[in-house]
Amino acid sequence: MITITKEFSFEMSHQLEGYNGKCKNIHGHSYRLFVSVRGTPIADAAHPHYGMVMDFAALKLIVNQQVISIFDHSLVLKKDVPLHHTLQTSPIHIVAVDYQPTCENILLDIAQRLQNVLPPAVQLAYLRLYETATSYAEWEADLPSLCYKKS
């Protein structure tokens, strides 16, 4: 098995409702996302992707469709936050989620979005999401998956 990784970046703001620090306010981050997939390189010399686990361009397309196009330049709010209801009719790109939009929960969301759309011979292996230059969360396929509790 071989693991390949592609890096992505996006800008996103969020609010942590009920938090007892500065993050209770709307604020933004420049996120860096590392997506690693694993599989066996294609052994068929006649195949256009011979020697590849997955074409990096195909991985980029999937991540852009499933993650970047949704979260980039958006405001992510928990659905039951009063501010979400106030801003629903505004022209702001709001992503309403069922969870507290922490780096950890956003990473679980990203894992769920990607796992079901990868080619059959490719598995999502690892994700790393930097919220700041020095703070990140990691997700690994081999670890037991803890899903956020939907309210």
C-alpha atoms as a printed R data frame, in Angstrom:
    type eleno elety resid chain resno       x      y       z
1   ATOM     1    CA   MET     A     1   0.000  0.000   0.000
2   ATOM     2    CA   ILE     A     2   1.161  3.488  -0.861
3   ATOM     3    CA   THR     A     3  -0.129  6.739   0.638
4   ATOM     4    CA   ILE     A     4  -0.230  9.959  -1.362
5   ATOM     5    CA   THR     A     5  -0.980 13.409   0.059
6   ATOM     6    CA   LYS     A     6  -2.196 16.675  -1.427
7   ATOM     7    CA   GLU     A     7  -2.337 20.031   0.361
8   ATOM     8    CA   PHE     A     8  -5.213 22.507   0.062
9   ATOM     9    CA   SER     A     9  -5.947 25.907   1.566
10  ATOM    10    CA   PHE     A    10  -9.100 27.892   2.184
11  ATOM    11    CA   GLU     A    11 -10.361 30.865   4.157
12  ATOM    12    CA   MET     A    12 -13.231 30.376   6.568
13  ATOM    13    CA   SER     A    13 -14.826 32.083   9.534
14  ATOM    14    CA   HIS     A    14 -16.789 30.573  12.366
15  ATOM    15    CA   GLN     A    15 -18.178 31.226  15.828
16  ATOM    16    CA   LEU     A    16 -18.069 28.932  18.841
17  ATOM    17    CA   GLU     A    17 -21.355 29.545  20.619
18  ATOM    18    CA   GLY     A    18 -21.070 29.229  24.406
19  ATOM    19    CA   TYR     A    19 -17.264 29.210  24.391
20  ATOM    20    CA   ASN     A    20 -15.663 31.105  27.274
21  ATOM    21    CA   GLY     A    21 -12.921 32.829  25.272
22  ATOM    22    CA   LYS     A    22 -12.347 35.032  22.230
23  ATOM    23    CA   CYS     A    23 -13.610 32.353  19.848
24  ATOM    24    CA   LYS     A    24 -17.178 33.050  20.999
25  ATOM    25    CA   ASN     A    25 -16.969 35.934  18.513
26  ATOM    26    CA   ILE     A    26 -17.065 35.550  14.745
27  ATOM    27    CA   HIS     A    27 -13.489 35.204  13.548
28  ATOM    28    CA   GLY     A    28 -11.645 33.671  10.642
29  ATOM    29    CA   HIS     A    29  -8.686 31.490   9.813
30  ATOM    30    CA   SER     A    30  -6.525 30.609   6.848
31  ATOM    31    CA   TYR     A    31  -6.926 26.828   6.908
32  ATOM    32    CA   ARG     A    32  -4.459 24.345   5.456
33  ATOM    33    CA   LEU     A    33  -5.800 20.862   4.768
34  ATOM    34    CA   PHE     A    34  -3.656 17.816   4.019
35  ATOM    35    CA   VAL     A    35  -5.560 14.917   2.446
36  ATOM    36    CA   SER     A    36  -3.877 11.513   2.294
37  ATOM    37    CA   VAL     A    37  -5.303  8.537   0.455
38  ATOM    38    CA   ARG     A    38  -3.937  5.019   0.236
39  ATOM    39    CA   GLY     A    39  -4.069  2.206  -2.236
40  ATOM    40    CA   THR     A    40  -2.018  0.021  -4.525
41  ATOM    41    CA   PRO     A    41  -0.493  1.656  -7.595
42  ATOM    42    CA   ILE     A    42  -2.187  0.565 -10.814
43  ATOM    43    CA   ALA     A    43  -0.131 -2.288 -12.261
44  ATOM    44    CA   ASP     A    44  -1.639 -2.328 -15.757
45  ATOM    45    CA   ALA     A    45   0.941 -0.730 -18.075
46  ATOM    46    CA   ALA     A    46  -1.822  0.033 -20.605
47  ATOM    47    CA   HIS     A    47  -3.827  2.064 -18.061
48  ATOM    48    CA   PRO     A    48  -3.375  5.858 -18.366
49  ATOM    49    CA   HIS     A    49  -2.748  6.058 -14.598
50  ATOM    50    CA   TYR     A    50  -0.211  3.227 -14.569
51  ATOM    51    CA   GLY     A    51   1.945  3.414 -11.445
52  ATOM    52    CA   MET     A    52  -0.451  5.755  -9.610
53  ATOM    53    CA   VAL     A    53  -2.580  5.156  -6.527
54  ATOM    54    CA   MET     A    54  -4.755  8.001  -7.762
55  ATOM    55    CA   ASP     A    55  -4.193 10.897 -10.112
56  ATOM    56    CA   PHE     A    56  -3.463 14.010  -8.019
57  ATOM    57    CA   ALA     A    57  -5.749 15.970 -10.369
58  ATOM    58    CA   ALA     A    58  -8.650 13.617  -9.566
59  ATOM    59    CA   LEU     A    59  -8.008 13.994  -5.833
60  ATOM    60    CA   LYS     A    60  -7.918 17.772  -6.243
61  ATOM    61    CA   LEU     A    61 -11.242 17.729  -8.081
62  ATOM    62    CA   ILE     A    62 -12.916 15.634  -5.366
63  ATOM    63    CA   VAL     A    63 -11.615 17.779  -2.493
64  ATOM    64    CA   ASN     A    64 -12.529 20.989  -4.302
65  ATOM    65    CA   GLN     A    65 -16.087 19.730  -4.909
66  ATOM    66    CA   GLN     A    66 -16.696 18.176  -1.493
67  ATOM    67    CA   VAL     A    67 -14.811 20.586   0.788
68  ATOM    68    CA   ILE     A    68 -13.302 23.740  -0.682
69  ATOM    69    CA   SER     A    69 -16.382 24.844  -2.676
70  ATOM    70    CA   ILE     A    70 -18.468 24.506   0.491
71  ATOM    71    CA   PHE     A    71 -16.224 25.987   3.185
72  ATOM    72    CA   ASP     A    72 -14.028 28.525   1.364
73  ATOM    73    CA   HIS     A    73 -14.957 32.117   2.218
74  ATOM    74    CA   SER     A    74 -17.906 31.008   4.319
75  ATOM    75    CA   LEU     A    75 -19.183 31.621   7.819
76  ATOM    76    CA   VAL     A    76 -19.762 28.302   9.583
77  ATOM    77    CA   LEU     A    77 -22.357 28.351  12.343
78  ATOM    78    CA   LYS     A    78 -24.124 25.714  14.385
79  ATOM    79    CA   LYS     A    79 -27.725 25.505  13.159
80  ATOM    80    CA   ASP     A    80 -29.297 26.269  16.524
81  ATOM    81    CA   VAL     A    81 -27.216 29.406  17.194
82  ATOM    82    CA   PRO     A    82 -29.440 32.519  17.288
83  ATOM    83    CA   LEU     A    83 -27.022 34.361  14.987
84  ATOM    84    CA   HIS     A    84 -27.621 31.725  12.297
85  ATOM    85    CA   HIS     A    85 -31.338 32.518  12.298
86  ATOM    86    CA   THR     A    86 -30.637 36.279  12.163
87  ATOM    87    CA   LEU     A    87 -28.295 35.971   9.167
88  ATOM    88    CA   GLN     A    88 -30.310 33.401   7.158
89  ATOM    89    CA   THR     A    89 -31.649 36.009   4.737
90  ATOM    90    CA   SER     A    90 -28.361 37.905   4.348
91  ATOM    91    CA   PRO     A    91 -26.135 37.559   1.261
92  ATOM    92    CA   ILE     A    92 -23.387 36.072   3.452
93  ATOM    93    CA   HIS     A    93 -22.315 32.535   2.500
94  ATOM    94    CA   ILE     A    94 -23.323 30.643   5.648
95  ATOM    95    CA   VAL     A    95 -22.719 26.954   6.153
96  ATOM    96    CA   ALA     A    96 -25.083 25.696   8.846
97  ATOM    97    CA   VAL     A    97 -23.872 22.554  10.597
98  ATOM    98    CA   ASP     A    98 -25.223 20.211  13.279
99  ATOM    99    CA   TYR     A    99 -22.083 20.513  15.408
100 ATOM   100    CA   GLN     A   100 -19.955 23.082  17.221
101 ATOM   101    CA   PRO     A   101 -17.621 24.200  14.375
102 ATOM   102    CA   THR     A   102 -14.317 23.467  16.078
103 ATOM   103    CA   CYS     A   103 -11.297 22.388  14.067
104 ATOM   104    CA   GLU     A   104 -11.834 18.837  15.323
105 ATOM   105    CA   ASN     A   105 -15.500 18.641  14.288
106 ATOM   106    CA   ILE     A   106 -14.862 20.284  10.928
107 ATOM   107    CA   LEU     A   107 -12.221 17.616  10.316
108 ATOM   108    CA   LEU     A   108 -14.725 14.838  11.124
109 ATOM   109    CA   ASP     A   109 -17.162 16.468   8.691
110 ATOM   110    CA   ILE     A   110 -14.493 16.596   5.976
111 ATOM   111    CA   ALA     A   111 -13.654 12.916   6.538
112 ATOM   112    CA   GLN     A   112 -17.308 11.960   6.111
113 ATOM   113    CA   ARG     A   113 -17.631 14.077   2.960
114 ATOM   114    CA   LEU     A   114 -14.589 12.436   1.347
115 ATOM   115    CA   GLN     A   115 -14.866  8.786   2.403
116 ATOM   116    CA   ASN     A   116 -17.877  7.974   0.247
117 ATOM   117    CA   VAL     A   117 -16.756  9.633  -2.990
118 ATOM   118    CA   LEU     A   118 -13.260  8.237  -3.485
119 ATOM   119    CA   PRO     A   119 -12.697  5.594  -6.176
120 ATOM   120    CA   PRO     A   120 -13.353  2.042  -4.896
121 ATOM   121    CA   ALA     A   121  -9.674  1.034  -4.829
122 ATOM   122    CA   VAL     A   122  -8.652  4.128  -2.842
123 ATOM   123    CA   GLN     A   123  -9.154  4.693   0.887
124 ATOM   124    CA   LEU     A   124  -9.045  7.919   2.859
125 ATOM   125    CA   ALA     A   125  -6.046  7.361   5.128
126 ATOM   126    CA   TYR     A   126  -5.285 10.602   6.958
127 ATOM   127    CA   LEU     A   127  -6.334 14.231   7.261
128 ATOM   128    CA   ARG     A   128  -4.593 17.147   8.929
129 ATOM   129    CA   LEU     A   129  -6.346 20.508   9.249
130 ATOM   130    CA   TYR     A   130  -4.331 23.521  10.353
131 ATOM   131    CA   GLU     A   131  -6.497 26.237  11.885
132 ATOM   132    CA   THR     A   132  -3.489 28.438  12.594
133 ATOM   133    CA   ALA     A   133   0.175 28.117  11.689
134 ATOM   134    CA   THR     A   134   0.822 26.235  14.941
135 ATOM   135    CA   SER     A   135  -2.504 24.509  15.706
136 ATOM   136    CA   TYR     A   136  -4.042 21.564  13.891
137 ATOM   137    CA   ALA     A   137  -6.267 18.515  14.261
138 ATOM   138    CA   GLU     A   138  -5.616 15.097  12.740
139 ATOM   139    CA   TRP     A   139  -7.870 12.261  11.599
140 ATOM   140    CA   GLU     A   140  -6.588  8.757  10.867
141 ATOM   141    CA   ALA     A   141  -8.576  5.971   9.237
142 ATOM   142    CA   ASP     A   142  -6.976  3.310  11.431
143 ATOM   143    CA   LEU     A   143  -8.206  4.926  14.641
144 ATOM   144    CA   PRO     A   144 -11.729  4.351  15.962
145 ATOM   145    CA   SER     A   145 -13.961  7.005  14.462
146 ATOM   146    CA   LEU     A   146 -15.648  9.240  16.993
147 ATOM   147    CA   CYS     A   147 -18.473 11.111  15.339
148 ATOM   148    CA   TYR     A   148 -19.895 14.334  16.661
149 ATOM   149    CA   LYS     A   149 -23.252 14.031  18.342
150 ATOM   150    CA   LYS     A   150 -26.009 15.545  16.231
151 ATOM   151    CA   SER     A   151 -28.469 17.689  18.132
